[in-house]
Amino acid sequence: MNDPRGNESLAYEERVVESRDDVNATLKAMSKCNLFIVGRNAAVASLVSSTDCPELGPVGGLFSSSDFSTTASVLVV
């Protein structure tokens, strides 16, 4: 496996959000990404509205909603 360090096409970002608007703004700002890896942590559930897919977690549920459009892959861990 190749070492990804020094590869400008790879980036890791961790963002802390404090409100529902922060969640939406952060995801839209990162809309050019090809892959999102998100957790299912219930602690952020109050930051997003109810979801049709609770197994995806609150942020993963946003990706599956009609409110967010992306061609990126989403991995929920």
C-alpha positions, -999 to +999 in steps of 0.1 A: +000+000+000+013+034-009+020+060+018-006+088+015+016+114+032+026+141+008-004+133-015-022+166-020-054+148-032-059+135+004-070+156+033-083+150+068-105+176+085-124+174+117-149+201+124-167+209+156-202+223+152-225+238+178-258+243+160-279+229+132-269+258+110-233+250+116-238+214+105-255+225+072-229+252+065-200+228+072-214+201+049-221+226+021-186+241+025-171+206+021-194+197-009-165+192-033-152+162-013-154+127-028-157+108+005-172+116+039-166+095+069-191+102+097-200+087+130-234+077+144-229+094+177-262+102+193-248+132+212-252+153+181-288+142+175-301+175+189-281+194+162-301+180+133-338+174+127-353+139+129-342+115+102-358+088+082-327+066+086-318+065+123-293+037+116-271+063+097-269+086+127-278+123+126-252+135+102-254+104+080-291+110+078-285+145+064-266+130+035-296+107+027-321+135+029-334+155+000-320+187+017-285+178+008-272+169-027-238+153-033-222+127-055-197+118-028-195+085-011-205+084+026-191+059+051-210+058+084-190+042+113 
